[in-house]
């Protein structure tokens, strides 16, 4: 009986690296962004840092419509590759300090993130004078 158990454990140990290299990966991030470029009142480009599960430099290109609806792309340059996200969100007011929330969908990547897919949610605050943004995001991706 003990020998069979050792054989089963040994076969699981051999299979473990394949399971560890792929699968579902949970993500929890804090992101701080500074305005780089503003075109009119509707197009914003930011850069900053993500500190959390997937640390790295962040760039974003966001278009705002109807004063509260935002859509765009976010790229995280992390160790091992880049992650591209499509984001969609909504501000809760049009005040100077505005809270917002939304969803993100992983739309590809490079390096170890090539072919990865995933989804998440985010919430944060934007200062509509300086366009400084802080947000927290959670989600998961699969590769």
C-alpha positions in Angstrom: 0.0 0.0 0.0 2.8 2.4 0.8 4.6 1.7 -2.4 1.4 2.5 -4.4 1.1 5.8 -2.6 4.7 6.7 -3.4 4.1 5.8 -7.1 1.0 8.1 -7.2 2.9 10.9 -5.5 5.9 10.5 -7.8 3.6 10.7 -10.9 1.9 13.8 -9.5 5.3 15.4 -8.9 6.3 14.8 -12.5 3.0 16.4 -13.7 3.2 19.4 -11.4 5.5 21.6 -13.5 3.0 21.5 -16.4 0.2 22.5 -14.1 2.2 25.3 -12.4 3.3 26.8 -15.8 -0.3 27.3 -17.0 -3.6 27.8 -15.4 -5.5 30.5 -13.6 -3.5 33.3 -11.9 -5.1 35.7 -9.5 -4.1 39.4 -9.7 -4.4 42.2 -7.2 -2.9 45.6 -8.2 -2.6 49.1 -7.0 -1.9 51.6 -9.9 -0.8 55.2 -9.7 -1.0 57.2 -13.0 0.2 60.7 -14.1 -1.2 62.5 -17.1 1.2 62.6 -20.0 -1.0 64.0 -22.8 -4.5 65.4 -23.1 -6.2 66.0 -26.4 -9.2 68.2 -26.0 -11.5 67.2 -23.3 -12.0 63.5 -24.3 -8.6 61.9 -24.9 -6.1 61.2 -22.1 -2.8 59.4 -22.0 -1.2 58.4 -18.7 1.9 56.6 -17.4 2.7 55.2 -14.0 3.4 52.1 -12.0 1.5 49.0 -11.0 2.5 47.6 -7.6 1.1 44.2 -6.7 1.0 40.8 -8.3 2.2 41.9 -11.7 4.5 44.8 -11.0 5.6 47.1 -13.8 5.3 50.3 -15.8 1.8 51.2 -17.0 0.6 53.3 -19.9 -3.0 54.0 -20.8 -5.0 55.7 -23.5 -8.5 56.5 -22.5 -11.4 58.2 -24.3 -14.1 59.8 -22.2 -17.7 60.3 -23.6 -20.8 61.8 -22.0 -18.5 63.2 -19.2 -18.7 59.9 -17.3 -18.1 56.9 -19.7 -14.5 55.8 -20.3 -13.0 53.3 -22.7 -9.5 52.6 -23.7 -6.4 50.4 -23.5 -3.8 49.8 -20.8 -0.4 48.2 -21.2 1.6 46.8 -18.3 5.3 46.2 -19.0 6.2 43.5 -16.4 9.0 41.1 -15.9 8.6 38.5 -18.6 6.5 40.5 -21.0 3.8 43.0 -21.6 0.1 42.7 -20.9 -2.5 44.5 -23.0 -5.9 45.3 -21.5 -9.1 46.8 -22.9 -10.9 48.8 -20.2 -14.4 50.2 -19.8 -15.7 52.2 -16.9 -17.9 54.9 -15.6 -17.4 57.8 -13.3 -19.8 58.2 -10.4 -19.9 62.0 -10.6 -18.4 64.9 -12.6 -16.9 66.5 -9.5 -13.2 67.4 -9.1 -12.4 64.3 -7.1 -14.4 61.6 -9.0 -14.7 58.0 -8.1 -15.0 55.5 -10.9 -15.2 51.8 -11.5 -15.1 49.4 -14.4 -14.0 46.2 -16.0 -10.8 45.1 -17.8 -10.4 42.3 -20.4 -6.9 41.0 -21.2 -6.5 41.4 -24.9 -3.1 39.8 -25.4 0.5 40.2 -24.5 4.1 39.4 -25.3 6.6 37.1 -23.7 5.1 34.8 -21.1 1.8 36.7 -21.5 1.4 35.9 -25.2 -1.9 34.2 -25.7 -3.1 34.9 -22.1 -6.7 35.8 -21.5 -8.4 37.2 -18.4 -10.8 39.6 -16.8 -11.0 41.9 -13.9 -12.6 44.9 -12.2 -11.2 48.1 -11.0 -12.2 51.1 -8.9 -10.4 54.4 -8.2 -10.3 58.1 -8.0 -9.3 60.7 -10.6 -8.6 64.4 -9.9 -10.3 66.1 -12.8 -8.0 69.2 -12.5 -4.6 67.3 -12.7 -6.0 64.1 -14.1 -3.9 62.1 -11.6 -5.4 58.7 -11.1 -5.1 56.0 -8.4 -6.9 52.7 -8.7 -7.1 49.2 -7.3 -7.8 46.2 -9.5 -8.5 42.6 -9.0 -9.0 39.7 -11.5 -7.4 36.7 -13.0 -5.7 35.6 -16.1 -5.1 32.2 -17.8 -2.2 31.1 -20.0 
